[in-house]
């Protein structure tokens, strides 16, 4: 079974299961895929979703000496020959763990359509809602431990689409703050709360009005799951209070830093996919102070996360991505801002068995278009699946009975990442 | 012409005042047709008995007005004579103010209403107003299918704006929403399992092919109007044809031809003619078609005056300053024709679709399932045909249809013994000889918790619940030395609070509700900034903050350093809860309503889910609404039994069962509840425990 929280065999999940056999797959292909699965190294994903369109020139693809360069100068990193923007001084020291892709060739210049594509691998269509990559991972990978498979922090993730409510992300509003839904209300003691659960269980045994036993049982199962989670030692992962204050400070004591720290703790507890959201990248005006501020906040968080994961050995099993829906224009507009630019942008990838210290693809002299090795946005999703051993070509049936590939047709993993 | 419009307004209101809802022999007939079919089954079906009066009260109240009955409503019901109280109840419910609230939820699911779509909130208000006035379904459908005009100003245009004024999307929506047929697959290829050809889909789509979405670049106002050419071309683009030609419109559904007009159509025509005559003061010379035509194709709907001013007049007034010519909002003759065919009493699909959807909503299962995918494999063919015919004959009166179903014996069937073999139970449910266990939809569940817990009014005196909690906020920590000007706004304690309104602290944001004012939404649209009414997601809030930050750029001083500090806040936690049926809709993704299955409505395939989940249980077990509903406040009726020196535990328990489950406790339950209440210190705490468990019980959320 999959990692989505599933309580009953629905028509939908049955269709999903049967589709693999119904559609049939040549044996050789199946074996090839099985081989892929064995090679997979990643078990978890941490996605830093930067919404608004993060400037690529001011982050991963600096263009020193060009009129488009802007206010930041490039700095050397721990990866030989790789330079990034000066807004990331700490992260620069971790770049031997990371790869940069500098030639993503997007096609959508509007926020809605582009974020849809960058999170689902599909273009938006009027006909159906494609699941976000986090929901796909939750659907395909077994749940480990008590915590939900897919958690989103400080914002909403892309929806589960045709995979259904059960594969939606578990939402954490403010990292480090108590989630009131994971414990009895503050004026209800443990003893009293447990007594209440006991009363409820006894009450449900009487079925005075003769309700459907199957449906009642599904609710009881969900209650057991909920109580199990409420009592789980794994919940400690949500509490940053137990962390050394120095660690919290090291990540930068900001919502983003706490989000990154929480993501690390969740992954260590078995969560498959953690998405940390950060908005405010739509820098049409005053791009540079805004990006400096993003750097101030993100740099300590990302650097600490990578180095901590590396130190604990968890990095090899955890794919870390920093991604946005598109980049921003090389041209600096009259408001000292940069506008939407989808045709060429970059992303940051680390861990999960990828080879660090490399740059894949290259943009032209002004980072206007890919100059070498253009990467289609959906290739990123194929790469993620490859890293996790998920069959990107697997077909799942939608509620309307339409067979859909998990990842868009034609998507190919960026194999250089793994070389 | 003016008189016609006046008549039409009255026509739509007539159903409420004139008691035109058919009663009597009809419900028995549908039961008879269901039984007649069931008699043909080889293995005899198990048949459940009829529910008792209180169960009927709960079932009907939940279904029609979207929450459980209050004690006052129970008392009122019990005072009515036993022989007529069920019929009387249905009358009362259908005229209750909450009727429109609850059924707006149903129609919002059906029509994919989204507050944050262009014209979305006005569309929501339009549906609410239409249901309040019990406007005929065919009239509403014609308006939605044929309207052109400005978002908000012509609220029915919300449907087509919600589909991005995309002709293909509108073809799929028209067939699925109004006719219960999924043609969507035929957009890209001949339907794999059905009869629809891709060409037919294109012929339907081309009715919408000339409609254009226009956005005024100065005022940002969005409207729809008609262009010259259709954008639907054949062959399809993906075949990479050398030449593509405009597709001529052709309605793919067959309209029935009769040698002799059947009685339901005669009744329909007679009814409409009579209504028109009565309201026109006996003026002759206007045919039925004249009356129906032009309902909204040329007129703007206004909440106060109905179909009053023409769109053109309004457009002129609205855009006088911009000197745009008067035919800004050209109407579509093609779409008006389509709307006539879709809603024709000779189009079997239209009436059958609504009859089946309504039956499914009230009984728990449609004659065909899923309800948006008609298959000619009906078991109870005649029963559905009968319901559809009666719906037509009533003049597409939605309340009449609801009444017809609710007064049937089928509606008041009990559940079968849950220990009965599953196969027997399923066979009975599939053939409508036993009640199907239905869960309250999320809005109804929430509103029922609020009703059961007396949460619409304060139940605590001011200051009784002072609570202190800590919150992390960002504050200025002084200027950065030598730093460049800062882009950040000066934050003060409370900034975070503003970003996400909380329910009295503690982070229970996911149960919040902010009511929309439907009347306001249909008034003064030009002045009103609908965007302000949109429910914002966290990401949107973050983006907004970013924009504000940018706006403050020029005024910024030295670059500031920030730190996060924990501050203590004291609040008087004495919440009152509103109805979730008046919120911007759908709610944000992690909200209670969404967790309990409210669909995002972002695609046609997006239907309500009723599957239990861990997250739902966390919100019920630990949520603010259930907790507050369970606590006994001094200003609610329960307090008199347990709050003072003299305690009446028995009556307290009986009240709790009546308020929460709409029934008396059994002897065994009473004994058990006495233990629970008695073990509480004080007894009020024990009662809170009992009420918490009742609210969380399966019996509470599943309709009896």
Interface residues (C-beta under 8 A of the other chain):
Chain A: X5 X7 X8 X10 X51 X52 X126 X127 X128 X129 X148 X154 X155 X156 X159 X162 X164 X165 X166 X168 X170 X171 X173 X174 X176 X177 X178 X179 X180 X181 X182 X183 X184 X185 X186 X188 X192 X195 X196 X197 X199 X200 X202 X203 X204 X206 X207 X208 X209 X210 X211 X212 X213 X214 X215 X216 X218 X219 X220 X221 X222 X223 X225 X226 X227 X229 X230 X253 X254 X277 X278 X279 X280 X282 X283 X284 X285 X286 X289 X290 X292 X293 X398 X399 X400 X401 X402
Chain B: X55 X163 X164 X166 X168 X169 X172 X182 X184 X185 X187 X193 X414 X415 X416 X417 X418 X419 X422 X425 X436 X437 X439 X472 X484 X485 X486 X487 X488 X496 X500 X506 X507 X508 X509 X510 X537 X538 X539 X542 X543 X545 X546 X549 X550 X553 X559 X563 X564 X588 X589 X590 X595 X597 X600 X602 X603 X604 X605 X606 X607 X609 X611 X612 X613 X614 X615 X616 X617 X618 X619 X621 X622 X623 X624 X627 X663 X666 X668 X669 X672 X676 X679 X685 X689 X690 X692 X693 X694 X696 X697 X698 X699 X701 X702 X704
